[in-house]
């Protein structure tokens, strides 16, 4: 008689980006963010829908789960609150009292809250099943255990966990152990968020906009930041000068001293960035990159027998930093980055902590190349029959396509003609990147593509070009790198033969290369390398597009409206298609053309999704 499988449910949330993940005998079988079900961006509520889907995907109930692992330890967070107030008292009393009230109401009773919430999924008590993992250990576990390596240095950098903001761990066959940390309030993540807020964006959400804006500026404030805001040691450890920040006092990020240092008040949100904001963005981006590079070089020198580095935490989303680390000859030979590097990935890490650390299960054999994230395709999928039933219910007009060759022919031809195409295939991505299963695609050669992809779907133009999805085997022919980027977490310059002399268009945009839709102001592109082994159909589309155009690259952005999560279901994909100016939607084996839809439906969808 075969032994029953062991299921472990990992949960993250109640602060930001709630998610659930399910392991079966140590293998990830399902993972999803709560926002994809509730349609609330960065939803932090308890991930009921994600849990329900994960259990259904595995065909089990909560009773079949051996352990439920939460990604945070609430008692450690309260220790930080006490230590912070002790350091700054009596300043910040109001903030301390509010934080304490929130903690007592929510976190102190965390186990009871989890038991109560989990009873929605099963009536019996789950108290004995619940485990808690330290926040940064959850991040570290999410980076090390699914990585291709049996031994690695693990670097976690984020805003803050319970106490730590930056940690170094060593992962091996025997254990994963944090060996040092930098404690709150000294935080690269909060420093980056402070500048995000100062230049007029929303902290804890819009840091990617700062990263994109940096390419348009010069790091002219670099020395000012280093001289006044941060002290960095040779090994990359650092301390912030808290005289310029308010996040330990009144829950704001910068103060009047900070504003005076940089010559004025923060930019008001919604206004157009000036060259000053661009230069500030370039400056803090350079400082952050230099500090992290100093850390990784010091760690590589300290652990010369470990050639592998794993990264997690919100700053692992910083592509320019990741790219410098990955290509650094003084750093680690191999670098792997958790694709869900923010708190959502903590659900995976917490589950792995329960499996390997609590239950003592050994690492599986690893080949140094293949990771355990299934290319990020861990979410829901829909059969072609389910898709057709949904489309029929919605009164959609669609063309069923009999063969994949025909589907690819029609799609590649439409893209080559300048059409903007929604592409919905297979399992939804886990994490914030559209990796070719829930994507909006366009021709990167067309000067109008970037504007069209923004205006037609988000009703705004972005300072940041679309990502470049490229067939892996063609990467080195087009870009100054051969380092794969399967999770869209690296950037690289285009090769000089593909660049052009800058040409300003009538709308003010600048053509810099043969691929204007994916070329940034610094001649780099966000890379997404696609292999047939991980996404056969999307790779085949890239090859079909190359046959037509001699270009193995497509412009790729999430299948989503601005400010909304990536679509999950066929119904949501059709709603998006009808409420935007997408030209075409390819959903499994079906093609929808906008001009063929019932015009009487259009007003419903324009109001239904709050077009403006």
C-alpha positions as a printed NumPy array, in Angstrom:
array([[  0.   ,   0.   ,   0.   ],
       [  1.437,   3.355,  -1.033],
       [  2.116,   6.   ,   1.589],
       [ -0.239,   8.983,   1.641],
       [  1.375,  12.187,   0.319],
       [  2.315,  14.956,   2.738],
       [  0.738,  18.322,   1.952],
       [  1.955,  21.599,   3.426],
       [  0.071,  24.844,   2.954],
       [  2.084,  28.085,   3.067],
       [  0.373,  31.415,   3.715],
       [  1.579,  35.007,   3.492],
       [ -0.316,  38.229,   3.999],
       [ -2.105,  40.489,   6.482],
       [  0.391,  43.182,   5.528],
       [  0.95 ,  43.149,   1.766],
       [  0.52 ,  40.773,  -1.188],
       [ -1.317,  37.874,   0.441],
       [ -0.782,  34.503,  -1.176],
       [ -1.036,  30.761,  -0.657],
       [  1.195,  27.941,  -1.866],
       [  0.868,  24.173,  -1.598],
       [  3.658,  21.59 ,  -1.421],
       [  3.058,  17.918,  -2.103],
       [  5.913,  15.801,  -0.749],
       [  8.162,  18.852,  -0.997],
       [  7.17 ,  19.814,  -4.567],
       [  5.269,  23.017,  -5.38 ],
       [  1.969,  22.034,  -6.979],
       [  0.066,  25.318,  -6.698],
       [  0.625,  28.958,  -5.771],
       [ -1.455,  32.079,  -6.299],
       [ -1.795,  35.633,  -5.027],
       [ -5.082,  36.664,  -3.457],
       [ -5.306,  39.749,  -5.68 ],
       [ -5.921,  37.535,  -8.713],
       [ -9.211,  36.326,  -7.217],
       [-10.457,  39.434,  -5.41 ],
       [ -9.246,  41.828,  -8.15 ],
       [ -7.808,  44.148,  -5.478],
       [ -4.213,  45.096,  -6.316],
       [ -1.754,  43.904,  -3.641],
       [ -4.658,  42.543,  -1.579],
       [ -3.385,  41.941,   1.955],
       [ -6.466,  40.288,   3.45 ],
       [ -6.419,  36.666,   4.522],
       [ -5.973,  34.634,   1.301],
       [ -9.189,  32.612,   1.44 ],
       [ -9.603,  32.389,  -2.326],
       [ -5.969,  31.415,  -2.909],
       [ -6.197,  28.706,  -0.246],
       [ -9.455,  27.35 ,  -1.66 ],
       [ -7.989,  27.224,  -5.168],
       [ -4.746,  25.529,  -4.032],
       [ -6.691,  22.836,  -2.18 ],
       [ -9.061,  22.311,  -5.108],
       [ -6.165,  22.142,  -7.548],
       [ -4.704,  19.257,  -5.548],
       [ -8.108,  17.637,  -5.047],
       [ -7.837,  17.728,  -1.246],
       [ -9.356,  19.455,   1.764],
       [ -7.652,  21.214,   4.641],
       [ -8.027,  18.007,   6.649],
       [ -5.5  ,  16.39 ,   4.28 ],
       [ -2.883,  19.078,   5.043],
       [ -0.18 ,  18.112,   7.541],
       [  0.956,  21.647,   8.392],
       [ -0.135,  25.208,   7.697],
       [  2.899,  27.522,   7.748],
       [  2.647,  31.303,   8.146],
       [  5.493,  33.477,   6.865],
       [  5.862,  35.802,   9.851],
       [  6.431,  35.692,  13.616],
       [  4.214,  38.33 ,  15.277],
       [  6.033,  38.322,  18.639],
       [  9.265,  39.389,  16.968],
       [  7.475,  42.319,  15.354],
       [  6.253,  43.509,  18.756],
       [  9.839,  43.345,  20.026],
       [ 10.792,  45.707,  17.192],
       [  7.992,  48.111,  18.098],
       [  9.211,  48.244,  21.695],
       [ 12.858,  48.692,  20.723],
       [ 12.009,  51.412,  18.204],
       [  9.983,  53.466,  20.641],
       [ 12.623,  53.059,  23.352],
       [ 15.218,  54.488,  20.941],
       [ 13.227,  57.57 ,  19.933],
       [ 10.933,  58.274,  22.914],
       [  9.13 ,  60.526,  23.575],
       [  9.049,  61.328,  19.835],
       [  6.642,  59.107,  17.929],
       [  4.287,  58.275,  20.807],
       [  1.217,  58.552,  18.569],
       [  2.73 ,  56.221,  15.963],
       [  3.82 ,  53.765,  18.656],
       [  0.37 ,  53.656,  20.261],
       [ -1.329,  53.113,  16.912],
       [  1.132,  50.404,  15.889],
       [  0.733,  48.704,  19.257],
       [ -3.055,  48.874,  19.001],
       [ -2.939,  47.336,  15.521],
       [ -0.533,  44.661,  16.688],
       [ -2.594,  43.735,  19.751],
       [ -5.764,  43.607,  17.686],
       [ -4.311,  41.601,  14.822],
       [ -0.88 ,  40.102,  15.373],
       [ -0.823,  39.122,  19.049],
       [ -3.824,  36.893,  18.459],
       [ -2.353,  35.623,  15.174],
       [ -2.735,  31.932,  15.958],
       [ -6.341,  32.41 ,  17.036],
       [ -6.997,  34.512,  13.935],
       [ -5.476,  31.88 ,  11.659],
       [ -7.524,  29.126,  13.316],
       [-10.693,  31.164,  12.892],
       [ -9.969,  31.993,   9.246],
       [ -8.972,  28.438,   8.385],
       [-12.251,  27.14 ,   9.795],
       [-13.841,  28.599,   6.668],
       [-12.082,  25.764,   4.835],
       [-12.686,  22.988,   7.393],
       [-14.816,  22.825,  10.512],
       [-12.405,  20.905,  12.75 ],
       [ -9.625,  22.593,  14.742],
       [ -6.363,  23.211,  12.904],
       [ -4.419,  24.546,  15.899],
       [ -1.884,  21.709,  16.006],
       [ -1.113,  22.146,  12.314],
       [ -0.073,  25.817,  12.436],
       [  3.605,  26.779,  12.294],
       [  5.242,  30.209,  12.125],
       [  8.439,  30.985,  10.241],
       [ 10.559,  34.088,  10.709],
       [  9.873,  36.624,   7.957],
       [ 13.392,  36.743,   6.537],
       [ 13.805,  32.995,   6.9  ],
       [ 10.652,  32.596,   4.788],
       [ 12.212,  34.84 ,   2.134],
       [ 15.506,  32.942,   2.335],
       [ 13.73 ,  29.591,   2.072],
       [ 11.775,  30.792,  -0.97 ],
       [ 15.097,  31.632,  -2.628],
       [ 17.229,  28.642,  -1.623],
       [ 14.987,  25.581,  -1.577],
       [ 13.524,  25.934,  -5.103],
       [ 16.853,  27.126,  -6.521],
       [ 19.034,  24.859,  -8.685],
       [ 21.72 ,  24.706,  -5.98 ],
       [ 22.473,  22.308,  -3.125],
       [ 24.667,  24.943,  -1.443],
       [ 24.378,  28.713,  -1.695],
       [ 24.769,  32.054,  -0.004],
       [ 21.328,  33.634,   0.371],
       [ 20.886,  37.412,   0.509],
       [ 17.52 ,  38.891,   1.488],
       [ 16.987,  42.653,   1.225],
       [ 13.601,  44.275,   1.765],
       [ 11.93 ,  47.092,   3.683],
       [ 11.666,  45.235,   6.944],
       [ 10.647,  41.925,   8.426],
       [  9.97 ,  41.533,  12.123],
       [ 13.38 ,  42.916,  13.144],
       [ 15.709,  42.489,  10.187],
       [ 15.849,  44.447,   6.937],
       [ 18.83 ,  42.666,   5.382],
       [ 19.972,  39.118,   6.128],
       [ 22.649,  36.715,   4.957],
       [ 22.017,  32.985,   5.194],
       [ 23.873,  29.846,   4.176],
       [ 21.866,  27.059,   2.599],
       [ 23.222,  23.527,   2.384],
       [ 22.117,  19.903,   2.354],
       [ 21.954,  20.003,   6.146],
       [ 20.237,  23.304,   6.907],
       [ 19.377,  26.87 ,   6.001],
       [ 20.678,  29.262,   8.628],
       [ 20.729,  33.06 ,   8.903],
       [ 24.251,  34.051,   9.939],
       [ 23.984,  37.851,  10.122],
       [ 21.523,  40.661,   9.738],
       [ 21.036,  44.414,   9.635],
       [ 18.195,  45.584,  11.87 ],
       [ 15.43 ,  48.141,  11.415],
       [ 15.412,  51.13 ,  10.927],
       [ 18.529,  50.758,   8.768],
       [ 16.93 ,  49.561,   5.548],
       [ 17.812,  49.819,   1.863],
       [ 14.206,  49.031,   1.032],
       [ 12.872,  51.911,   3.12 ],
       [ 15.566,  54.218,   1.73 ],
       [ 14.421,  53.377,  -1.793],
       [ 10.775,  53.826,  -0.771],
       [ 11.596,  57.198,   0.798],
       [ 12.909,  58.442,  -2.539],
       [  9.937,  56.854,  -4.306],
       [  7.613,  58.959,  -2.159],
       [  9.781,  62.075,  -2.441],
       [  9.767,  62.11 ,  -6.236],
       [  5.989,  61.788,  -6.271],
       [  5.141,  58.09 ,  -6.413],
       [  3.436,  55.77 ,  -3.968],
       [  5.851,  53.953,  -1.628],
       [  5.413,  50.176,  -1.272],
       [  4.032,  49.824,  -4.767],
       [  5.514,  52.328,  -7.208],
       [  9.225,  51.608,  -6.723],
       [  9.304,  50.178, -10.248],
       [  8.416,  53.639, -11.541],
       [ 11.449,  55.12 ,  -9.807],
       [ 13.566,  52.379, -11.367],
       [ 12.224,  53.237, -14.817],
       [ 12.606,  56.976, -14.302],
       [ 16.268,  56.536, -13.322],
       [ 17.254,  55.764, -16.915],
       [ 16.343,  59.328, -17.917],
       [ 18.527,  61.02 , -15.305],
       [ 22.102,  61.562, -14.227],
       [ 23.275,  60.527, -10.737],
       [ 24.124,  64.1  ,  -9.785],
       [ 22.892,  63.67 ,  -6.191],
       [ 24.981,  60.547,  -5.653],
       [ 27.588,  62.12 ,  -3.375],
       [ 24.972,  64.076,  -1.456],
       [ 23.177,  60.838,  -0.595],
       [ 26.39 ,  59.079,   0.415],
       [ 27.598,  62.054,   2.429],
       [ 24.419,  62.661,   4.419],
       [ 21.973,  59.746,   4.306],
       [ 23.914,  56.494,   4.42 ],
       [ 27.248,  55.237,   5.738],
       [ 28.494,  52.12 ,   3.94 ],
       [ 31.287,  49.886,   5.193],
       [ 33.687,  47.936,   2.947],
       [ 31.614,  44.754,   3.329],
       [ 28.429,  46.527,   2.213],
       [ 26.867,  46.754,   5.667],
       [ 25.365,  50.175,   6.257],
       [ 23.608,  52.584,   8.581],
       [ 21.122,  55.298,   7.7  ],
       [ 21.316,  58.761,   9.19 ],
       [ 17.898,  58.866,  10.826],
       [ 18.051,  62.657,  11.188],
       [ 16.639,  62.795,   7.629],
       [ 13.824,  60.259,   7.941],
       [ 10.567,  59.969,   9.813],
       [  9.547,  56.345,   9.34 ],
       [ 10.4  ,  55.489,  12.947],
       [  8.457,  58.444,  14.311],
       [  5.236,  59.509,  12.629],
       [  4.901,  56.942,   9.836],
       [  6.098,  59.35 ,   7.176],
       [  9.232,  58.65 ,   5.235],
       [ 11.111,  61.937,   4.875],
       [ 11.213,  65.141,   6.894],
       [ 11.949,  68.837,   6.41 ],
       [ 15.681,  68.267,   6.8  ],
       [ 15.582,  65.764,   3.922],
       [ 13.566,  68.208,   1.81 ],
       [ 16.015,  71.036,   2.509],
       [ 18.965,  68.801,   1.59 ],
       [ 17.494,  68.096,  -1.853],
       [ 16.171,  71.559,  -2.521],
       [ 12.447,  71.426,  -2.001],
       [  9.252,  69.682,  -0.978],
       [  8.242,  66.306,  -2.434],
       [  6.704,  66.318,  -5.905],
       [  2.937,  66.187,  -5.763],
       [  1.542,  62.911,  -7.056],
       [  0.024,  63.111, -10.502],
       [  2.3  ,  65.897, -11.722],
       [  4.906,  65.374, -14.427],
       [  8.426,  64.483, -13.239],
       [ 11.077,  67.088, -14.027],
       [ 14.755,  66.553, -14.719],
       [ 15.339,  67.013, -10.984],
       [ 13.201,  63.957, -10.17 ],
       [ 14.907,  61.988, -12.927],
       [ 18.329,  62.844, -11.503],
       [ 17.201,  61.972,  -7.975],
       [ 15.936,  58.608,  -9.254],
       [ 19.209,  57.943, -11.081],
       [ 21.173,  58.888,  -7.975],
       [ 19.396,  56.64 ,  -5.482],
       [ 19.383,  53.823,  -8.046],
       [ 23.159,  54.079,  -8.374],
       [ 23.663,  54.18 ,  -4.614],
       [ 21.474,  51.113,  -4.09 ],
       [ 23.243,  49.187,  -6.842],
       [ 26.68 ,  50.076,  -5.465],
       [ 25.785,  49.049,  -1.911],
       [ 24.336,  45.698,  -2.98 ],
       [ 27.278,  45.029,  -5.293],
       [ 29.656,  45.744,  -2.432],
       [ 27.73 ,  43.246,  -0.294],
       [ 27.817,  40.47 ,  -2.884],
       [ 31.501,  40.968,  -3.635],
       [ 32.331,  40.791,   0.064],
       [ 30.233,  37.639,   0.46 ],
       [ 31.87 ,  36.014,  -2.575],
       [ 35.284,  36.723,  -1.07 ],
       [ 34.205,  35.439,   2.345],
       [ 32.79 ,  32.177,   0.972],
       [ 35.089,  31.288,  -1.958],
       [ 33.981,  27.641,  -1.862],
       [ 30.35 ,  28.593,  -2.548],
       [ 29.866,  29.774,  -6.162],
       [ 26.095,  30.223,  -5.872],
       [ 24.027,  33.204,  -4.71 ],
       [ 20.255,  33.261,  -4.165],
       [ 18.267,  36.493,  -3.803],
       [ 14.863,  37.408,  -2.357],
       [ 13.099,  40.365,  -0.75 ],
       [ 11.576,  43.336,  -2.544],
       [ 14.93 ,  44.702,  -3.711],
       [ 15.478,  41.468,  -5.624],
       [ 13.012,  43.011,  -8.097],
       [ 15.593,  45.703,  -8.892],
       [ 16.646,  44.562, -12.36 ],
       [ 19.642,  46.872, -12.91 ],
       [ 21.093,  45.751,  -9.583],
       [ 20.411,  42.09 , -10.378],
       [ 22.093,  42.465, -13.75 ],
       [ 25.26 ,  43.96 , -12.294],
       [ 25.421,  41.211,  -9.674],
       [ 24.842,  38.429, -12.218],
       [ 27.566,  39.686, -14.578],
       [ 30.092,  40.708, -11.909],
       [ 33.454,  38.901, -12.35 ],
       [ 34.289,  39.656,  -8.702],
       [ 31.028,  38.165,  -7.488],
       [ 29.33 ,  34.787,  -7.606],
       [ 29.531,  32.474, -10.587],
       [ 25.817,  31.634, -10.442],
       [ 22.882,  33.789,  -9.322],
       [ 19.266,  32.681,  -8.905],
       [ 16.455,  35.085,  -7.963],
       [ 13.091,  34.049,  -6.537],
       [ 10.549,  35.289,  -9.13 ],
       [  8.006,  36.138,  -6.398],
       [ 10.615,  37.985,  -4.359],
       [  8.127,  40.061,  -2.339],
       [  5.898,  38.882,   0.502],
       [  3.789,  36.711,  -1.808],
       [  6.809,  34.437,  -2.23 ],
       [  6.912,  34.118,   1.555],
       [  4.061,  31.633,   1.255],
       [  6.349,  29.295,  -0.674],
       [  9.209,  29.924,   1.754],
       [  7.075,  29.24 ,   4.833],
       [  5.892,  25.942,   3.335],
       [  9.49 ,  24.936,   2.577],
       [ 10.517,  25.837,   6.157],
       [  7.89 ,  23.429,   7.452],
       [  8.994,  20.663,   5.071],
       [ 12.748,  20.91 ,   5.446],
       [ 13.291,  22.51 ,   8.857],
       [ 10.329,  21.386,  10.94 ],
       [  9.887,  17.935,   9.389],
       [ 13.595,  17.477,   8.644],
       [ 13.165,  16.372,   5.041],
       [ 16.391,  16.292,   2.984],
       [ 17.086,  18.358,  -0.122],
       [ 16.325,  16.598,  -3.403],
       [ 19.099,  16.075,  -5.927],
       [ 19.888,  19.286,  -7.84 ],
       [ 21.676,  19.776, -11.152],
       [ 22.768,  23.406, -10.763],
       [ 20.58 ,  24.473, -13.71 ],
       [ 16.928,  23.512, -13.206],
       [ 14.887,  25.242, -10.52 ],
       [ 11.674,  24.003,  -8.872],
       [  9.423,  26.987,  -9.727],
       [  7.97 ,  25.388, -12.882],
       [  8.917,  28.552, -14.82 ],
       [  6.514,  30.499, -12.58 ],
       [  3.413,  28.849, -14.071],
       [  1.795,  27.784, -10.809],
       [ -1.686,  29.321, -10.999],
       [ -5.071,  28.366, -12.454],
       [ -5.556,  27.107, -16.001],
       [ -8.654,  26.457, -18.101],
       [ -9.454,  23.82 , -20.676],
       [-10.498,  24.892, -24.132],
       [-14.006,  23.642, -23.379],
       [-14.178,  25.781, -20.223],
       [-13.036,  28.77 , -22.257],
       [-15.678,  28.222, -24.933],
       [-18.451,  27.835, -22.363],
       [-17.401,  31.105, -20.723],
       [-17.27 ,  32.907, -24.06 ],
       [-20.677,  31.562, -25.07 ],
       [-22.182,  32.78 , -21.797],
       [-20.68 ,  36.221, -22.425],
       [-22.079,  36.287, -25.985],
       [-18.569,  36.651, -27.351],
       [-17.871,  36.1  , -31.03 ],
       [-14.854,  33.83 , -31.389],
       [-13.175,  31.631, -33.961],
       [-12.191,  28.138, -32.777],
       [ -8.86 ,  27.253, -34.363],
       [ -8.303,  23.602, -35.202],
       [ -4.506,  23.425, -35.248],
       [ -1.75 ,  25.133, -33.308],
       [  0.06 ,  26.01 , -36.525],
       [ -2.97 ,  27.955, -37.702],
       [ -3.305,  29.682, -34.325],
       [  0.334,  30.763, -34.407],
       [  0.089,  31.873, -38.057],
       [ -2.886,  34.15 , -37.367],
       [ -1.347,  35.606, -34.206],
       [  2.117,  36.251, -35.649],
       [  0.613,  37.844, -38.765],
       [ -1.567,  40.169, -36.666],
       [  1.428,  41.192, -34.564],
       [  3.521,  41.862, -37.658],
       [  0.701,  44.105, -38.915],
       [  0.959,  46.243, -35.776],
       [ -1.984,  44.763, -33.885],
       [ -1.967,  44.718, -30.074],
       [ -2.837,  41.184, -28.962],
       [ -4.024,  39.742, -25.664],
       [ -2.49 ,  36.296, -25.096],
       [ -4.122,  33.963, -22.52 ],
       [ -2.681,  30.445, -22.292],
       [ -2.062,  27.69 , -19.746],
       [ -1.415,  28.237, -16.045],
       [ -1.368,  31.772, -14.692],
       [  1.966,  33.178, -13.521],
       [  2.806,  33.404,  -9.795],
       [  4.425,  36.759,  -9.119],
       [  4.003,  40.148, -10.747],
       [  5.607,  39.386, -14.118],
       [  3.69 ,  38.386, -17.243],
       [  5.749,  35.491, -18.554],
       [  3.824,  34.646, -21.697],
       [  0.643,  33.1  , -20.301],
       [ -1.254,  36.276, -19.333],
       [  0.365,  38.869, -21.607],
       [ -0.364,  41.747, -23.945],
       [  1.93 ,  41.453, -26.965],
       [  3.104,  43.788, -29.691],
       [  5.681,  44.177, -32.458],
       [  8.832,  45.69 , -30.881],
       [ 10.   ,  47.048, -34.267],
       [  6.981,  49.303, -34.689],
       [  7.503,  52.86 , -33.364],
       [  3.799,  53.042, -32.477],
       [  3.693,  49.821, -30.453],
       [  4.702,  51.229, -27.089],
       [  2.239,  54.099, -27.345],
       [ -0.494,  51.78 , -28.589],
       [  0.073,  49.209, -25.844],
       [ -0.19 ,  51.962, -23.24 ],
       [ -3.012,  53.995, -24.712],
       [ -5.105,  51.052, -25.911],
       [ -5.034,  49.098, -22.643],
       [ -4.056,  51.479, -19.852],
       [ -5.192,  54.797, -21.346],
       [ -1.876,  56.361, -20.451],
       [  1.67 ,  56.427, -21.784],
       [  4.491,  55.055, -19.665],
       [  8.039,  56.272, -19.267],
       [  9.024,  52.612, -19.143],
       [  9.05 ,  50.536, -22.35 ],
       [  7.553,  47.056, -22.485],
       [  9.64 ,  44.037, -21.631],
       [ 11.347,  42.029, -24.372],
       [ 10.33 ,  38.384, -24.613],
       [ 12.974,  36.628, -26.692],
       [ 13.674,  33.053, -27.709],
       [ 16.491,  31.956, -25.388],
       [ 18.703,  30.718, -28.213],
       [ 18.644,  34.168, -29.86 ],
       [ 19.565,  36.188, -26.767],
       [ 23.276,  36.797, -27.449],
       [ 22.573,  37.835, -31.053],
       [ 20.49 ,  40.798, -29.933],
       [ 21.789,  41.753, -26.483],
       [ 25.144,  42.249, -24.786],
       [ 24.62 ,  39.2  , -22.56 ],
       [ 24.063,  35.478, -22.678],
       [ 22.754,  35.202, -19.101],
       [ 19.211,  33.792, -19.222],
       [ 16.382,  35.783, -17.632],
       [ 13.404,  33.393, -17.488],
       [ 11.595,  35.457, -14.838],
       [ 12.077,  38.923, -16.365],
       [ 14.44 ,  39.998, -13.562],
       [ 17.436,  41.215, -15.602],
       [ 18.181,  44.004, -18.063],
       [ 20.838,  44.184, -20.765],
       [ 21.967,  46.64 , -23.482],
       [ 21.062,  45.954, -27.074],
       [ 23.99 ,  45.119, -29.296],
       [ 25.31 ,  48.176, -31.14 ],
       [ 24.329,  46.804, -34.535],
       [ 20.668,  47.093, -33.476],
       [ 20.934,  50.697, -32.254],
       [ 20.082,  53.804, -34.274],
       [ 20.94 ,  57.445, -34.105],
       [ 18.331,  59.049, -31.844],
       [ 15.316,  60.249, -33.794],
       [ 12.613,  62.375, -32.15 ],
       [  9.076,  61.564, -33.289],
       [  6.202,  64.074, -33.592],
       [  4.732,  62.886, -30.277],
       [  8.049,  63.541, -28.489],
       [  9.107,  59.907, -28.21 ],
       [ 12.638,  59.   , -29.236],
       [ 13.579,  56.115, -31.512],
       [ 16.881,  54.683, -30.262],
       [ 17.034,  51.266, -31.901],
       [ 15.484,  48.86 , -34.359],
       [ 13.236,  47.804, -31.454],
       [ 11.817,  51.081, -30.105],
       [  8.99 ,  49.447, -28.156],
       [ 11.386,  47.683, -25.786],
       [ 14.412,  50.028, -25.758],
       [ 14.851,  52.215, -22.684],
       [ 16.537,  55.623, -22.557],
       [ 19.847,  53.955, -21.642],
       [ 19.569,  51.487, -24.586],
       [ 18.735,  48.573, -22.301],
       [ 15.691,  46.304, -22.275],
       [ 13.956,  44.252, -19.611],
       [ 14.647,  40.682, -20.629],
       [ 12.395,  37.639, -20.603],
       [ 14.094,  34.626, -22.131],
       [ 11.749,  31.879, -23.299],
       [ 12.656,  28.215, -23.749],
       [ 10.564,  25.591, -25.494],
       [ 10.975,  23.298, -22.477],
       [  9.221,  25.745, -20.154],
       [  6.614,  27.348, -22.449],
       [  6.35 ,  25.494, -25.717],
       [  3.492,  27.483, -27.278],
       [  4.876,  30.939, -26.468],
       [  8.311,  29.895, -27.722],
       [  6.674,  28.643, -30.916],
       [  4.927,  32.014, -31.347],
       [  8.273,  33.807, -31.046],
       [  9.73 ,  31.497, -33.704],
       [  6.735,  32.05 , -35.992],
       [  7.075,  35.824, -35.578],
       [ 10.776,  35.489, -36.424],
       [  9.915,  33.623, -39.626],
       [  7.761,  36.549, -40.709],
       [  9.968,  39.409, -39.535],
       [ 13.495,  38.083, -38.842],
       [ 12.945,  39.296, -35.255],
       [ 12.677,  36.684, -32.437],
       [ 11.363,  39.233, -29.917],
       [  7.925,  40.436, -28.847],
       [  7.029,  43.41 , -26.659],
       [  5.329,  42.003, -23.559],
       [  3.316,  43.667, -20.796],
       [  0.817,  42.172, -18.294],
       [ -2.686,  41.292, -19.44 ],
       [ -4.186,  43.855, -17.092],
       [ -5.521,  47.369, -16.838],
       [ -3.383,  50.009, -15.125],
       [ -3.619,  49.6  , -11.364],
       [ -5.33 ,  46.206, -11.595],
       [ -4.024,  42.663, -11.127],
       [ -3.219,  40.405, -14.059],
       [ -6.365,  38.652, -15.286],
       [ -7.055,  35.179, -13.982],
       [-10.124,  33.792, -15.766],
       [-11.459,  33.718, -19.336],
       [-14.285,  36.007, -18.226],
       [-11.81 ,  38.601, -16.946],
       [ -9.796,  38.359, -20.156],
       [-12.92 ,  39.055, -22.212],
       [-13.917,  41.947, -19.943],
       [-10.463,  43.454, -20.447],
       [-10.663,  42.889, -24.204],
       [-14.032,  44.628, -24.453],
       [-13.251,  47.544, -22.141],
       [ -9.966,  48.462, -23.829],
       [ -8.808,  48.93 , -27.402],
       [ -7.054,  45.583, -27.715],
       [ -7.277,  44.518, -31.342],
       [ -7.31 ,  40.779, -30.801],
       [ -7.543,  38.211, -28.   ],
       [ -6.077,  34.72 , -28.259],
       [ -7.462,  32.594, -25.462],
       [ -6.346,  28.962, -25.562],
       [ -7.37 ,  27.696, -29.04 ],
       [ -9.735,  30.555, -29.824],
       [ -9.222,  33.933, -31.507],
       [-11.418,  36.97 , -30.952],
       [-11.283,  40.061, -33.167],
       [-12.577,  43.356, -31.803],
       [-14.365,  44.316, -35.028],
       [-16.371,  41.083, -34.941],
       [-17.831,  41.635, -31.453],
       [-21.399,  42.774, -30.884],
       [-21.213,  46.602, -30.68 ],
       [-24.174,  46.604, -28.286],
       [-21.93 ,  45.025, -25.642],
       [-19.294,  47.774, -25.694],
       [-21.036,  50.366, -23.494],
       [-21.623,  47.734, -20.785],
       [-17.942,  46.864, -20.55 ],
       [-16.738,  50.457, -20.725],
       [-18.772,  51.291, -17.62 ],
       [-18.362,  47.872, -16.005],
       [-14.604,  48.215, -15.666],
       [-14.518,  51.94 , -14.867],
       [-12.665,  52.886, -18.01 ],
       [-11.306,  56.194, -16.732]])
